[in-house]
Amino acid sequence: MLPPGGVGLGKNLSMKKFLFSPILISFLFCGLLCFYTAKAQVRYPVEQQLEEYHLIQKAYTSLHPGLYRYLSDSEVENNFQWLKQQLSTPRTQRELYVVYSRFLAQFRCGHTYCNFWNQPEAVKQEVFWRKDKLPFTFRLVENRMIITENVSGDPALDSGAEITHINGFPVPAILDSLAVYVKGDGFRNHKRISDLQVSGVAEYEAFDIYFPLLFEVGDSVDVTIRNLFAGETLTHRVALVSVEARRAALLRLFGKKQIQADDLWRFEKLNKESAYMQLGDFTTWTMKLDWRQFLNNSFEQLEKENIPNLIVDIRGNEGGADEVLFELAKYILKTKATTPCEKDLLRYNTVPQDLRPYLSTWDNSIFDLSKRLKPTENGYFTWKKKYPCGKTYPASRKAYQGKIYFLIDAANSSATFLLARVIKENNLGTLVGEETGGNMNGITGGMMFFMTLPHSQIEMDIPLIGSFAVEEMPDGGIVPDLMVKPDPLDIIRGKDSCLEKVKSLIAKQISE
């Protein structure tokens, strides 16, 4: 069975024309849901589903600042009407997760989705934890699926293999289909495609979740394999596995284990001319590492040993705590720097009473912001306290005086997007790698509500602060100073093209 694609809700949401017509896609969407309905035992009555619809409609129109950021009034209304239509037939929990995910993704907001980590255990058990995952990990390079580790036991999927089709569907078509369900800012899909890579060690990965939900898979799939060294192509059937089984096999065969935030902070001296610092996660509230002391110790060593070049790797880091940016600024601001000129917009000043039982957050004070907010244009609110449009920070006396190279990629979409933007606009270092995620027109976040629906128990994230550009900006992320795209053969050989490019740049500068 073919998965659903985007059905005409906003710009660039339909699948490529050579694949399917919108009518056929709609038919297949309904067919998919009917398939799961036949196999599942519990369906929610339409009355309960429509109750959830009205709750969703009120919550998002009352609280979310970015519904109209990328969609017109009519497109937003069409999206809600599509959701209501889908809920007019009894659905299972798995079906509802599919429908709700697609609905939320249409708002083109990188912080709006049915958060994998925030789902209750019953939803995780039903939707996520089945034996329906591919028995290998992979990187995606220009919509090509390059295997990185194979635990299937089939040597044809070992090093040098590219998957071109799964169950007869071309990988690019599969990725296009799945991208319709993946969160991301704006209309460019490079961040959404990046999120569909599978490392095998993350607790939840988008491909693992959406692929089994959208494609009819049993206990195995047929994969068409192209050997990039031999050039031959063949098709093999491989058994699907659970996340736990794949993770155990990755540890046994490759020593690859689940990564915690602490594991993604690393500093090492490469040689007398350069050092490498990895800052792979800013979720400091999950860390045991004293990350402030880590930064202090690392920059002290750079100064003590007079190392003139530093490579800072933030690839794979979506963001997290903004406090990391302020701490890092102490060590990289050798000249003054200005943050982008943006305006903060909120959709509410007090949460309606009938929504409160379904919402949770880490700071209950945000249920009532009436003393901190004032009305502004078009029915929005902003802060009573006047903030400058863009802040200027003075140079730091502790700042590292050498050259800094920042490695970036599409994952950088929240705090790391802002970091990359400030670096580029203030010439604080050289950005190397791929275009970031996020969006120059601004992103949402800052404060969040977590809404749990009363019947399906599915959780949805609602970001509350829209930090938006004061003038129209390009629909995209931060473009690096030096673009370095991953190379499939380098990936297979375990070579880091981006890091090696910077090393060669440093070596060339030294020799000149």
N, C-alpha and C positions, 0 to 999 in steps of 0.2 A: 504494500500500500504506500502511496505517495503521501508525504507530509503536507500540511497546509503552508501556504506562503502568505505574504502580506496582501490584504484585500483592499486596496484603494483608500486607506485611511491616512491622508497626508501625503507628503512628497516622498518619492523614491522608496515606497514601502512595498511595492509589488515585486514579484520575482522577475527575473529576466524574461523577455518576451519569447525567447526560443524555448522556454520550458513549458509553461502552461498559461492558458487564458485565465482571467479572474473568475469566470463562471466555473471553470473546471476546478480551480483552486478551492473555491467555496464549497463545491460538491465534495471534494476530497477532505476538506476540513470536517464537514458533517459526517462523512464516512469514517474518519478516524475516531471521532467521538462515539459513534455508534458501535464501532469495534470494541472499544474499551467498555462501553456500557454492557455489551453482551457478556464480557468476561468478568466484570466486577459484580459484586453482590449488593452493595449499598449505593442507592441513589438518593439524592436529597430532593424532597418535594419542591415543586416550582415556587410555592409560597415562601419557603425558607430561602430559596435562592434569590427571589425578588426582594426579600427583606435585606439580604446582604447587598444587593444592587443599590437599593436606596441609601444604605449606610455608606457604601463606597462613594456614591455620587455626592452625598452631602459632605463627607469628610474631605474628599479631594478638591471639590469646588470651594469649600470653606477655608481650607488650610494650606493647600499646596500653592506656592507662589509661581510655579513654572509651567502650569498647564498650557498657557497661551504663549509661551516663549517661542516655540517653533511651529505651532499649529494655529490656524485661524479659528474664529468662533465656530464656524460651521464644521470644521474638521474635528474639533473637540466634541461637539454635539454628536457628530456621526460616530465617534469612538464610543461614547456612552450608549448610543442607540444600538450599536453592534453588540456591546456587552449585554444589554437588556434582552436582545433577541436570542443570544446564546444561552441565556439563563431561563428561557421560556420552555425548555425541555429539561426533565430531571437529569442530573449529572452525578457522576461519581466524584470522589475527592481528587483522583488523578486528573479527570477531565477538567475539573474546576481549576486546578493548578495550571493547566495548559491555558485555559481561557483567560484567567486573571493575569498570567504572565504576559500573554500577547497584548492584552488591553493596556497594561501599565507601560510596556515597552514603547507603545506608540507615542507617548508623551515626550520621548527623546531626552529623558533625564537620567543622568548617570547614578543617581541615588534613589531611584524609584523602581522597586521590584518586590517580588515575593521573596524576601531575603532568605537564602538557604540556611544561614546560621541561626535565624530567629524562629524557625518553624518549631512547633511543639513536636514531641517525640512521635506522636501518632501519625502526624503528617510525614515526618522523615521516614518512618517505617514503611508507609504505604507508597510514597512517591519516590523516595531516593534510594532506599536500601534493598534493591533487588539484584538478582544475578543477571544483569543485562548490560554490563560494561565491556568495552573492548579490552582484549588481553595484551595491550601494548600502550606505551605512551608516545606522544608525537608533538612535533613543532609544526606550525603552519607558516609557510613562506609563499607569499603571493598566491594564496588559496591552494597550495600544494601541501599534502599531509606527509611529513617525513617522520618515519618511525625512529624513536630514540632508544627505547628499551622494549624488548620483546619477552613476554612471559608465557606465550602460548604453547611453547614447545615445538613449534613449527619453524625450522631453520630458514624457510623462505622469507620470514619476516625479520630476520636478523639485520645487522648493520648493512646499510646500502639500499634499504627498501623504501619505496614510496607507494602509498595506497592511492590508487586512482579512482576506484569505485567501491562502494559498499552495497551489496545486494543489487548490483546493476546500476545504481545511481551515481553519477559523477560527483566526486568530492566537492568541486566548486558549487554545484547545485545544492548539495547537502548543507554546506556552510551558509549559502544564501538563505535557505529555508530556516535554519536555526537562528541566524542573526536577527530575525524578526522578533525573537523572544528575549534577546539579550539586552540588558540595560546599557545606556551610553548617551552622551551629550551630543545633541545636534544630529545632522543627517549623514555625516561620514561614518562608514562602518568599520574603519580599521581597528578601533578599540574593541568593538563587538567581536570581530574575527579573532583578534588576539586573545580574548577571553575564552575562546573555544579550544585553545590548546589544552592538552592533558599532560600534567606532570606526574600524576600517579601518587603524589605524596600529600597534596592538599586535601583537606577534609571534604570539601565539596568543590566540584568543577562543572562549569556550565554545560560542556558537551556531555558529560556523564549523566546529567539530569535531563536535558532537553532531547537528546537523540533518542533514548528509549521511549520517551513520551510521544514523540512525533513520528517515529518510523516504526512500523510493525516488525518487531523482532521477537524471535522465540528464544531458544537457548543457544543459537549460533547464527553467524552471518557469513555470507560469501564476500571475500575481499579480493579485489584485483590488485596485483602487486607488480610494480615495475622495479627491477633491479637497476639502480643508477650506475653501477659499475659494468655489469654484463649487458645491459640494454634489453634483456628479455622481459616479457610480460606473461603472467599466469594468474589463474584464479584458484584460491584455496578456501575451504570452509574452516572457520575457527570457532571454537566454543567461547561463549561469553562467560564472564566471571563477575563476582561481587567486588566491590571496592576493597573490602578487607582481604579477600584472597589475592587480589592483584598487588596490594601493598605488601603483604607477607612475601609474595614471590619476588618483588622488587628488592626487598631487604635481603632475601636469601641469595638471589642471583647477582645483584649489583651493589649490595650494601647501601641501597638508597632507602632512606627512612623519612618518616613524616617530619616536616620542618616546622619549627617554632620560630616566633619572631626573633628571639635571641640569636638563633643560628644564622640570621641574615645580617648581622652586624659583625664586621670583620675588618681588621687593619693589618697590613703587612708591608714591610719594606721590600720592594722588588729588587732594587740595587741602590747604589749611592746617589743616583740621579732621580729616582722616582719611588713613589709609594702608592699603594692601592687601598681604598677604603670602600667597603660595601655598606650601604644603608638601605637594606632591602625591605624594611617594614617600619611604619611609624605608629603602629598600634601599641603605644608604650604602656597602656594599662594592662596588657597581657604579659609584659616582660618582667623577668627577674633581674636582668642585666641593669646595672646602674649606667644608663645610656649617657647621662650628662658627664659622668666621670670618664666614660669611654671616649667621648669627644675631646675632653680636656687632655687626657693622656695621649691620645693620638696626635693632636696638634702640638703638644709639648715635645713629643719625639721628633716631629718634623722640624721644629725650630732648633732643638738641641743638636740634631745631626745635620742641619742645614741642607735638607733635601729640597731641591728646587721645583719638583713637579709632583702634583697629587692628582690621582685618578679617583673620582668619586662615582660609584656605581649605584644608581637608584632605579635601574631597570627592574621591572616586575613589581614595583612598589606603587600601589594605588594611592596611598596616603595614610591618614590616621590623625594623630594629634598635631595641631598647629604649633604646639609648644616646641616641637623639634625644630621648626623653622626659626623661631626666635633664638633658640640656643645656638643653632648652626650659624646664625648671622654674626655672632660674636667672633667667629673664626674665619669668615670669608668676606666680610665687608671692609676691604682695604680702602674703599672710597664710599662716599655716601650713596644710598640707594633709595629709589622711590617705588612703591607698590602701585599696581594699576589703578586708574581712576574708575571706580565702580559705585553703584548705588545699591543699598540693601533694601529689598522689598519683602514684606510679609503679607499674607492674605488675611490675617486675623489679628485681633488684639485680645480676645477672650474666647476660649473654646466653648462652643455650645454645650449645654449640660447633657443633652441626650447622646453626644458623642463620647463623653468622658469615660463611661464604663468599658469602652472597647480600646482605649488608648493607654499606652504606658510609655515611659521615658526615663532617662537617668536624672532628670531635674524637674520636679513637679512644679516649680515656680513658673515654668513656661506655659502652664495652662491658662494663666492670667497675666498678660503683658500690658494691660491697659495703662499702668503707671509709667511704662517705659516707651510707649509707642504713640504716634500721632498719625492722623490720616494724611495721605498724600494722593498722587494722581491715580485715576481710574479704579478707585475702590481699594487700593492697597494701603498698607501702613509702613512707616519707617520709624527710626529711632528719634525720640525727642531730643536726646543729646546730640549736638551737632558734631559730626566727624568730618575731617577733611576728605576731599575726594582724592584718595591716594595719599599714603603717608610717606614721609621722608625720614630715613634713618641715618644717623651720622656714621662716619667711618669708625671702626672699632680699633682700639689700641692693641687688642690681642690678635688682630687679623693676621692670618698666614700671608706672607708676601710673595710666595712662589706662584707658579702657573697652576690653575686648576682646570681639569677636564671632567665634565659631567657626562656620564653615559646614560642615555634616556631611551624610552620606548613607549609603545602605545598604552602600556599599563598605567603610566603616570597621568592620573585623571582627577585628583582632588588636591590634597596638600602638595603632592609632588608636581602636579601641573603648575600650581602657583609658584613653587620653587623654581621650576624651569623657566617660567615666564620672567620672574624677577631677575634671574641670572642673565637671561638674554637681553632684556631691555636695559640693564644697567652694566653690561659688559663685565660681569663678575667672574666669568670663566668661559670656556669653549664647550658648547653642547655637541655631543657626538652620538650618532645612532639613528633612531627613527622618530618620526613625528609622534608627539605625545597624544594621549587621550585628552579628556576635558574639552573646553571650548572657549575660544577667545571672546565670545559674546557673554560669557559668565556661566557660573554653575550654581547649583543649589547645595544646601548642607547647613553646617553650623549648629543647628538644633534639629532633633528628629522626634517624631512620634512613631511608635510601633503599634499598628492597628491589628488586632486579632478578630477575625470575623466570627459571629456567634454560632454558626452551624457547622460550616466546613472546618473551622478552626485554623484556616490558612492565615498567615501573618503577612501584612504589607507594610513597607517602609514609607513614611511621609516626611520628606525634608521640608523645613519650615522657613529658611532664609534663602532668598534668591539674591545672590551677589552678581548683578548684571552690569554689563558695559553701558556707559552713558551715551555711546554712539555706536552705530552699526559696525561690527567687526567681521573678519572672515569666519566662515563656518568651518572651524577646524582647530587643531591643537597648536603646540609650539613646534615649529620646524627647526631641526638642529642646524648648527653652523656647518657641520660636516655630516652629510647623510651616509650611513653605512647600513645597507640592507643585509640581512642574514643570507648566507649562501647554503643551499642544501648539502653540498658535499662537505663544506666546513662543519656543518652540524653533525653529519655522520661521522666525521673524523674527530669530533670532540673539540674542534677549534673555535675559539671565541673571536669572530671576525672583528667585532667592534673594539674589544680590548686590544687585540693585536694591532689594529689600525692606529690607536693612540700610542702604543708602545713604539711603533715604527716612526710616528711623527716626532716623538721625543728624541729618539735616537738620531733622526735626521737633523734636528735642531742642534743637538750637541756636536755633531760632526761638522756643521757649517761654521 
